[in-house]
Amino acid sequence: MTNVMHQPDGDNELREAIFAYASARLDYNPPPLDGTVPFEELARTAGQTITEDGLGGREALRVFADVLGPATISTDHPGYLSFIPAAPTEASSLFDLVVSASSIYGGSWLEGAGSVYAENQVLDLLAREVGFPQGAGGVFVQGGTLGNLSALVTAREVAKERHGDKNLTIICSSESHSSIKAVAKVIGVTTTAADSGESGAIGYDAALAAFEQAEAEGLEPFAVVGTAGTTNFGIVDDLKGLAKLAKEKNLWFHIDGAYGLAGILVEELKPLYAGIEQADSFIVDPHKWLFAPFDACALVYRNPALAKQVFSQHGEYLEPLNKDPSEWNPSDYAINLTRRARGLPLWFSLATHGVGTYRKAIRANVELAHDIAKEIEKRDYLKLVRQPQLSVVVFERKGWEMKDYESWGQSLLEQQKALVLPSSLRGKAHTRFAIVNPQTEKKLLLEILDSMDESANRE
């Protein structure tokens, strides 16, 4: 039977056109920043792209290259300094194409042994850097939210064996990532926030106070979440103090290191993470600060057997996957069954460049953040909100309100110079540089700082 989806000659031409587009995109230095486009404009310029007869591959590619692609902001642009950027190596981006072209199923050892073996070497590396014992392991999931969800579901199930269906709550920082509250809502528990204070970090005393508050309210704390690099400020909690509380109160100790845990690869930064080796689980997103493409989150458990008891799926058609208990099935360790081998691009890049190259790149980002913090302190029209620990620098333009940051940031984007958006802390507006791209240079950051002064002069 003829495959109606396969047209040999046309497919070859389209393949070459797509390769050419991808190659040109990788050759950009820097890539275009581009920008958001209103729906009405896209409706006019792109129109209806899904039709009964199809546009044809070349025309569909043209629509993407000329209309849809430029209507997205490039997170790998060196001036993309908001949220947490992405800066995948060329090796990881190229291998992402290989993963897609290979149609690899990454859910089981039976079907994806080679890919699972490679992914697990990356997870082993992260576990060793953290100080986990041999036997630790986990899985790559879509992103930090799903990683936090899977870890805390495991924690809840462990707690239910001890406490039953009591009113369970998670102890976390007032500056924890928004996903912790979202996870709590999904799994039917609550959160109790520990006050992070002026430092932005919580430790034993703050977490203990939150624990006692929760008990006074009739709640049963079952987990404490430490943050290894908050999204807003890049601050690492006192993980040693949280580990002490977790041990005393028999709590599951989870580390949300989606952005900042990558810093543990730098020897000088390791003291910031003291105590992390006592955690029960941690996450880190390679698409944030480990130079991998979207979307990947490494989820690692101290004792992965606990997660396997929660997530392993059974059914007549699945039993061939479960025959050999020594085989590692990634689908057993998170809320997933069908999964892409999303850890392979990071594996390929690490195998290509070596871990030492990653250590140097992360160290350079941190050094740049500290350098630019000093430059901010030199300018009388700026105020450094907190000293950076990792590679996030938060500062204020004196006298500005949220609307001032917004109009200034829009001007930078229109100039195709940078994406720098406002944020806030306790109602006070500020802005920030999140530096995770090795191509981000001090010269660009200084130009951005200078533009804040120039904006004031124009007013």
Secondary structure in CASP SS format (residue, H / E / C, confidence):
PFRMAT SS
TARGET T0000
AUTHOR 0000-0000-0000
METHOD secondary structure of the structure
MODEL  1
M C 1.00
T C 1.00
N C 1.00
V C 1.00
M C 1.00
H C 1.00
Q C 1.00
P H 1.00
D H 1.00
G H 1.00
D H 1.00
N H 1.00
E H 1.00
L H 1.00
R H 1.00
E H 1.00
A H 1.00
I H 1.00
F H 1.00
A H 1.00
Y H 1.00
A H 1.00
S H 1.00
A H 1.00
R H 1.00
L H 1.00
D H 1.00
Y C 1.00
N C 1.00
P C 1.00
P C 1.00
P C 1.00
L C 1.00
D C 1.00
G C 1.00
T C 1.00
V C 1.00
P C 1.00
F H 1.00
E H 1.00
E H 1.00
L H 1.00
A H 1.00
R H 1.00
T H 1.00
A C 1.00
G C 1.00
Q C 1.00
T C 1.00
I C 1.00
T C 1.00
E C 1.00
D C 1.00
G C 1.00
L C 1.00
G C 1.00
G H 1.00
R H 1.00
E H 1.00
A H 1.00
L H 1.00
R H 1.00
V H 1.00
F H 1.00
A H 1.00
D H 1.00
V H 1.00
L H 1.00
G H 1.00
P H 1.00
A H 1.00
T C 1.00
I C 1.00
S C 1.00
T C 1.00
D C 1.00
H C 1.00
P C 1.00
G C 1.00
Y E 1.00
L C 1.00
S C 1.00
F C 1.00
I C 1.00
P C 1.00
A C 1.00
A C 1.00
P C 1.00
T C 1.00
E H 1.00
A H 1.00
S H 1.00
S H 1.00
L H 1.00
F H 1.00
D H 1.00
L H 1.00
V H 1.00
V H 1.00
S H 1.00
A H 1.00
S H 1.00
S C 1.00
I C 1.00
Y C 1.00
G C 1.00
G C 1.00
S C 1.00
W H 1.00
L H 1.00
E H 1.00
G H 1.00
A H 1.00
G H 1.00
S H 1.00
V H 1.00
Y H 1.00
A H 1.00
E H 1.00
N H 1.00
Q H 1.00
V H 1.00
L H 1.00
D H 1.00
L H 1.00
L H 1.00
A H 1.00
R H 1.00
E H 1.00
V H 1.00
G C 1.00
F C 1.00
P C 1.00
Q C 1.00
G C 1.00
A C 1.00
G E 1.00
G E 1.00
V E 1.00
F E 1.00
V E 1.00
Q C 1.00
G C 1.00
G H 1.00
T H 1.00
L H 1.00
G H 1.00
N H 1.00
L H 1.00
S H 1.00
A H 1.00
L H 1.00
V H 1.00
T H 1.00
A H 1.00
R H 1.00
E H 1.00
V H 1.00
A H 1.00
K H 1.00
E H 1.00
R H 1.00
H H 1.00
G C 1.00
D C 1.00
K C 1.00
N C 1.00
L E 1.00
T E 1.00
I E 1.00
I E 1.00
C E 1.00
S E 1.00
S C 1.00
E C 1.00
S C 1.00
H C 1.00
S H 1.00
S H 1.00
I H 1.00
K H 1.00
A H 1.00
V H 1.00
A H 1.00
K H 1.00
V H 1.00
I H 1.00
G C 1.00
V C 1.00
T E 1.00
T E 1.00
T E 1.00
A E 1.00
A E 1.00
D C 1.00
S C 1.00
G C 1.00
E C 1.00
S C 1.00
G C 1.00
A C 1.00
I C 1.00
G C 1.00
Y H 1.00
D H 1.00
A H 1.00
A H 1.00
L H 1.00
A H 1.00
A H 1.00
F H 1.00
E H 1.00
Q H 1.00
A H 1.00
E H 1.00
A H 1.00
E C 1.00
G C 1.00
L C 1.00
E E 1.00
P E 1.00
F E 1.00
A E 1.00
V E 1.00
V E 1.00
G E 1.00
T E 1.00
A E 1.00
G C 1.00
T C 1.00
T C 1.00
N C 1.00
F C 1.00
G C 1.00
I C 1.00
V E 1.00
D C 1.00
D C 1.00
L H 1.00
K H 1.00
G H 1.00
L H 1.00
A H 1.00
K H 1.00
L H 1.00
A H 1.00
K H 1.00
E H 1.00
K H 1.00
N C 1.00
L C 1.00
W E 1.00
F E 1.00
H E 1.00
I E 1.00
D E 1.00
G C 1.00
A C 1.00
Y C 1.00
G H 1.00
L H 1.00
A H 1.00
G H 1.00
I H 1.00
L H 1.00
V C 1.00
E H 1.00
E H 1.00
L H 1.00
K H 1.00
P H 1.00
L H 1.00
Y H 1.00
A C 1.00
G C 1.00
I H 1.00
E H 1.00
Q H 1.00
A C 1.00
D C 1.00
S E 1.00
F E 1.00
I E 1.00
V E 1.00
D C 1.00
P H 1.00
H H 1.00
K H 1.00
W H 1.00
L C 1.00
F C 1.00
A C 1.00
P C 1.00
F C 1.00
D C 1.00
A C 1.00
C E 1.00
A E 1.00
L E 1.00
V E 1.00
Y E 1.00
R C 1.00
N C 1.00
P H 1.00
A H 1.00
L H 1.00
A H 1.00
K H 1.00
Q H 1.00
V H 1.00
F H 1.00
S C 1.00
Q C 1.00
H C 1.00
G C 1.00
E H 1.00
Y H 1.00
L H 1.00
E H 1.00
P H 1.00
L H 1.00
N C 1.00
K C 1.00
D C 1.00
P C 1.00
S C 1.00
E C 1.00
W C 1.00
N C 1.00
P H 1.00
S H 1.00
D H 1.00
Y C 1.00
A C 1.00
I C 1.00
N C 1.00
L C 1.00
T C 1.00
R C 1.00
R C 1.00
A C 1.00
R C 1.00
G C 1.00
L H 1.00
P H 1.00
L H 1.00
W H 1.00
F H 1.00
S H 1.00
L H 1.00
A H 1.00
T H 1.00
H H 1.00
G C 1.00
V H 1.00
G H 1.00
T H 1.00
Y H 1.00
R H 1.00
K H 1.00
A H 1.00
I H 1.00
R H 1.00
A H 1.00
N H 1.00
V H 1.00
E H 1.00
L H 1.00
A H 1.00
H H 1.00
D H 1.00
I H 1.00
A H 1.00
K H 1.00
E H 1.00
I H 1.00
E H 1.00
K H 1.00
R C 1.00
D C 1.00
Y C 1.00
L E 1.00
K E 1.00
L E 1.00
V C 1.00
R C 1.00
Q C 1.00
P C 1.00
Q C 1.00
L C 1.00
S C 1.00
V E 1.00
V E 1.00
V E 1.00
F E 1.00
E E 1.00
R E 1.00
K C 1.00
G C 1.00
W C 1.00
E C 1.00
M H 1.00
K H 1.00
D H 1.00
Y H 1.00
E H 1.00
S H 1.00
W H 1.00
G H 1.00
Q H 1.00
S H 1.00
L H 1.00
L H 1.00
E H 1.00
Q C 1.00
Q C 1.00
K C 1.00
A C 1.00
L E 1.00
V C 1.00
L C 1.00
P E 1.00
S E 1.00
S E 1.00
L E 1.00
R C 1.00
G C 1.00
K E 1.00
A E 1.00
H E 1.00
T E 1.00
R E 1.00
F E 1.00
A E 1.00
I C 1.00
V C 1.00
N C 1.00
P C 1.00
Q C 1.00
T C 1.00
E C 1.00
K H 1.00
K H 1.00
L H 1.00
L H 1.00
L H 1.00
E H 1.00
I H 1.00
L H 1.00
D H 1.00
S H 1.00
M H 1.00
D H 1.00
E H 1.00
S H 1.00
A H 1.00
N H 1.00
R H 1.00
E C 1.00
END
